[in-house]
Amino acid sequence: MRERSISGMHLLYVDESGDTGRHNPENHTFVLCGLLVHHADWHEAQGAFRDMRLRLRMNFGLPTEAEIHASELLGRSPHHFKLDRMQRVKIALHVLEVIREQGMLTPIRVVVDKRSAAEDLLSAAWRSMLSAAKNKIDNTRHSTCSSHGLIVICDDHRTAPASSWLEWVKSELDIGRLLADQPFGRDSKASDFLQACDLIAYLTKQTNEPAGFFRQNKSRWLTKRCDRLFNDPALSISIK
């Protein structure tokens, strides 16, 4: 994997897995995941996803425009995309490998235990996400651009942090000078970055709260491959 400095103007793609409700004893984990990419590396990163799509079409017959939605790809359906489960698992592995191989992408995840977390779950998760992104940006420099900035793109408007507390978070983290405009939502079907975030978030939740296929031992190599993306503990945050 190629090492490169990743500071300056960044885009942070964010998606979630689970919900913030506290009243379901069978659902006690909420996950927020992000992919951070410098604007100067964006086209190269998008090109890597595009090449991956072509390989998936050639090897599995997956249409290049198909949305890779993790809960459907790895869920109970026996033949989603007319593929058997192990073929779909291999598709998920392809996505994880593309993320791992790209030194220009930085995965960040926040895992909230809803049973013990005292504060508002979404606010706490977003504060940790933005803090980790800010620290990563502040502590490195990009060879082609030193201008600081952060644009946040979410899976949809529901994932985006509420404006009612965003100003407080910006002040607390001293992130106002970094954050460009308010985080906004986008249709994940049109974004390989958001679909990759969705997969990481889903696998992280299944690691902490396995269901269905993920209760079986043969699924562990998939969740472990996801865990290997987070060798830096500062980029994998737990809130309990």
N, C-alpha and C positions, 0 to 999 in steps of 0.2 A: 504494500500500500504506500502511496506517495505521500510524503509529509509536506504540508504547505501552510504558510501563515494565513490566518483567516480573520482579518479585522477590517474596519472601515464600514462602508454601507452594506448592510446585510438584509436578507429576507428571512423571516422566520415563519415556516409553515407549521400549523398546529391542528391536531385533532385529538379527540377524547375517546375513551371506552368506559362503559358503565354510566351510571347516573349519580346525581348528587343527593338523592333521597336516602334517608336514614332508617326507613321503616321496613325494609325488606331484609330479613335475616339471612337469606340466601345470596344476597348481593351486597357485600361489605367493602368492595374495592372500587375506587374511582381513579382513572389514569388519564393524565394529560401528557401528550408526546409532541415533540417538535423536531423539525429539521432546519438547521441554520446553514445558510449558504451566502457567500459574498456575491455581490452583484456582478463582479468581474468574472466569476466562475459559473454564473447561472447557465449560460448557453452550453458550456462544456458538460455541466451536470445534466441538463435536459437532454443533450445529445447521448449521454450514457444510458439514460432511461429509454430514449428512442431506439437505440441499438438493442437494448434488452427486449423491447416489444417485438422487434423483428425476429429475434431468436425464439421468443415464446410462440410467435406465429409459425415459424418454421418447425419447431420441435413438438409443439402441442396443438397447433391449429387454433391458438387463441387469437381472436381478431385484435388488431392493433388498437382499435378504439374501445375495446371492452373495458368496463370499470372493474378494477381489482378491488373488490370490497371484501375485507377479511372475514367478516362473520358469514358471508355467503360462500366465499371461496373455501373456507375451512369448516363450514357448518355441517348440518345433518344431511343436506341434499346429497343423494348418492351420485348424481351425474350433473353437477353444476357446470356450465359451459360444455356439456356432453363429455366431461372428463371424469375419470374415477378419482377417488380420494388421493391416492399416492401421486398421481399426475398433478393434482392441485397443490399438494404439499411441495412438490418440486418447483412449481411456479412461485410459491411463497419463498422458498429458499433462493431462487434466482433474484428476487427483489432484495432480500437481505444481503446477498453477496454484492449486488451493485452498490448498495449503501456502504458496505464495509470497504470495498475497493476504492471508493472515491474519497481521497483525502480532503476534498473540498466540501464535504457534507459533515456536519456535526449533529448527531442525534442527542436529544435531551428528553428526559422523562421524569415525571412527577407521579408518585404512587401514594394515594391517600387511603388510609384505613378509616373508613367511615364510622367504625364502632368506637373509636377513641379520639379522633380529631375533634378538638373543642370549637374551633372557629368555623366560619362559613367556608365550605369545602372548595367551591369554585374560586373564591377570592384567594384562599391560601395556595391553591394549586397554581393560579396565574402569577401570584407574587413570586413563588419559587421558580416558575418557568422564566419569567422576565429577568429575575435576578441572575440565574445561571447564564442566560444569553448575554446579559450585560457584562458579566465577569469574563466570559469567553472573548467578547469583542474588545474589552478594555485591556486585556493582558496579552494580546497578539497584534501583529501588524501585517498588512497585506502588501506584497511587493509592488503592486500596480496602482493602489489607491489608499490613501490614509484618511479620507473623509469619513467621519463617524455618522452613522445613521442606522435605524432599524425600522423596517416595515413588516408588520405582522399580518399574515393571511391565514384565516381559519376555515375549517370545513364548511361552516355555514354561520349565519349571524347568531345562532343560539350558543355556539362555542365561544364567540368573541366576548372578552370581558366587558362588564357593564360600565357605561360611562359614569355612573353614580359613584363608583369607587376607584375608577382608573386614575383620576386626578390625584387621589390620595396615594395610590401605589407609585405613581410617577414621582411624587414628592419624597416619599419614604425611601425609594431606591435611587434617587437622584438620576432618574432615567428620562426626565423631560427633555433634556438636550439631545438625547439619542433617538427617542421614539418619533418617527415621522408619521403624523396624523394618527387617527384612532384605528385599532385593529378592525379589519373588515372580513366579511364572509365571502366565500367563492364556492361554486359547484365543484365538488371533488371529482366528478366525472371528467372534468376538463383539466385536471392537474395530476400528473404523476407524483409530484412531491406530496400532495395531500393524501393520495392513495398509499404512498409509502408510510406516512405518519399513521394512517389508519391501521396498517398491518402491524407496525411496532406497538401501537397502543393496545391492539387486540391481543397480541401474543404476550405482552406484559401482564395484562389482566388475567389471561389464562395461566400464566406462571404463578400468580398469586391466588387465583380462585378458579382452578381447572373445572371444566364442564365437558361432558360428552367425550369426544375423541381425545381431549387433553387429559382425561383421567387415566389414559392408557400409557404404559411405559414407552411404547413406540413413538409417542409424540414428543418425548423429552428432548430429543436431539434438535427438534425445530425450535422449542423455546430456549434451549441453551444457545443455539446459534444467534437468537435475538439478544440474549444476555451479553454475548461477547462484543456487541456494539458499544457496551458501556463500561469499558475498562477504567475510565476516569470516573471515580466516585462523585466528583463534583457535578457530573452530568446525569446522575441517577439519584434522585432525591426521594426520600420517604417521609411522609407526614403521618404521625401516629398520635 
